[in-house]
Amino acid sequence: MRHFRAALALAEAQSFTRAADMLGIVPSALTETIKQIEADGGVRLFDRDARPVTPTEAGREFLVAARRVVSDFEAALHDLRRVGGVERGAVTVAAAPSVVLFHLAPALTRFRAAHPAVEVTVHDDIAERVGSLVLERVADFGIAEPWHLTDQLSYEPFHVDPFVLVCHRDHPLAGRAAVDLAEIPAGEVISLDQHTGTGKLIAAAPEIPPAFRAGPLRAHGTIAQLTMISQGMGVALMPKLAASVLQSPAVRRVGLRDVSLRRTLCIVTRARIGLSPAAEALLDCLRPLGSIDQD
């Protein structure tokens, strides 16, 4: 890297004396470094007889590559410094919206109090995207239902979330403590896209009637379901945490007596690849907030 920096400094300063001063070395040392590069490459990089000193055609090509190498090295070094320690690191987390509200936000409050210099980025998305963000190394870890069946990801159970009926406060079932599936009007069900973790669970559950999986109204996510329910447009089956994201007095949650359906939220990490100290520290704040005993 020293040789690349020497060539770039000489090209910028156009003088051995000024370039050496920029590098904090004596001109003779810079001259020797340039000669070493030229000897290894078998071609002259600079016209020393010209005033100012200018690169040859071969030198100009070399400088393009040198700038790229130095830039990549500095970027890698910057990333290394960011993740190398918990006090000055960076963490990116991907999670379902309900996890952000009920688990990640409280964990971040504690984490930020202990490590205020750490940069934290949060992506809220559906389970499929959460897993993809971890796979693509965009996120250090995620919290969502298992989606990608691959040995490249590791899933650590974190929280079990039972399903409930969600309806408008004026719905006939709104005042009940719990209901059976048979009491829920199938024609009122707002179904959920099966490209979401929750939709996938409902589609695979044998106790859920087919009419509940493809109602007259369909949503891509639970936020859309909740918004429609708050306007009295229908009812839905969804995990209890997800049903609590929309803090609206118009929405009611009712227990399900004859449904054992639950979603298991997991900590998603890349298999066989360790986390940075900062990411581990955030997970230490997050794990106690789940419903599953981590001991």
DAMO-V999414 format. One record per helix or strand. SS is the DSSP state (H for helix, E for strand). FROM is the first residue (numbers start at 1). TO is the last residue. If there is no record, write none. Layout:
ss:from:to
SS:FROM:TO
SS:FROM:TO
//
This chain:
ss:from:to
H:2:13
H:16:23
H:27:41
E:46:47
E:54:55
H:57:83
E:90:95
H:97:114
E:119:124
H:127:135
E:141:145
E:153:168
E:178:179
H:181:183
H:186:188
E:189:192
H:197:204
H:210:213
E:217:219
H:222:230
E:235:239
H:240:243
E:251:256
E:262:270
H:277:287
//
